[in-house]
């Protein structure tokens, strides 16, 4: 399948709505992550600003029941997007969002996640920031509040709890880099 031209934020919002609106709180979270990504877009190069917002709309598509293959939403969402012909870069942003590498290791899915190259830089940093400062029902959190909420919801010794605890330095660093970039841009 040929690589599809990247959808704009409005088309991404429509697809996210179609797949995630039935999930209630997940849809509220996704809407706020996309709004937060738009707020953070000055922290990324101008040509990548729409990509950031599109990735925010798509970051949790893998939670849609009809897309579940592995049970790990970053991979399931990226696979869906790849099957629809979306760019490898967009698929990789979805696959690797919010330090997914750690949870993929915990789940034994590192090889599957390895289908997409992990990007370092302003776009993934801003995407992680948008996601990790938004609560499960769309609340605005700072990262310490978000991590505490995750650990309370999943238990510290669960797969998610262990992964998020190990990922903390990487997520904190991404948020700090985004904050610095945003400050420099404004």
C-alpha positions, 0 to 999 in steps of 0.5 A, a space after each residue: 500500500 502506498 504511503 497516504 498523505 498525512 491527514 490534517 488535524 480535522 480529519 484526524 479528529 474525525 477518525 479518533 471520534 469515530 473509534 474512541 467516542 464510544 469509550 467515553 473517558 478515553 475520548 475525553 482524554 484524547 480530546 484534551 491531549 490534542 488540545 494540549 498538543 496544539 498549545 505545545 506546538 510552538 515547541 516544535 518546528 513549524 512544518 511538524 506542528 500539524 503532525 504533532 496534533 495529528 499524532 495526539 489525536 491518534 495516540 490512543 486509537 489502539 484502545 478501540 476494541 476493533 483494533 486490538 491485536 496485541 493488547 498493547 494500544 501503542 502497537 495496535 494503533 500503529 498497526 492500524 495506521 500502517 495498514 491504512 497507509 499512513 507514514 512510517 513517521 506518524 505510525 512510529 510516533 503513535 507506537 512509541 508515545 509516552 515511553 512505550 518502550 518500557 511497557 513493551 519490554 514488560 509485555 514481551 512485545 519489544 520486537 513488535 514495537 521495533 517495527 517502528 523506529 523511535 524518534 528523539 526530538 521536539 515532536 515526540 517530546 511534545 506528544 509525551 508532554 501532552 499525554 503525560 499532563 492529561 488525566 484519564 478523563 481529560 483533567 489537566 495534571 502536572 506529571 507527578 499528579 499523572 504518574 501518581 494517578 497511573 500508579 493508583 489505577 494500575 498498582 505499582 507492581 503491575 506491568 503498567 506500574 513497573 513500566 511507568 516507574 522505570 520510564 519516569 526519568 525519560 518522561 520527565 526529561 521530555 517534559 523539561 525539554 518541551 518546556 524549555 523549547 516552548 519558553 524559547 519560542 514564546 
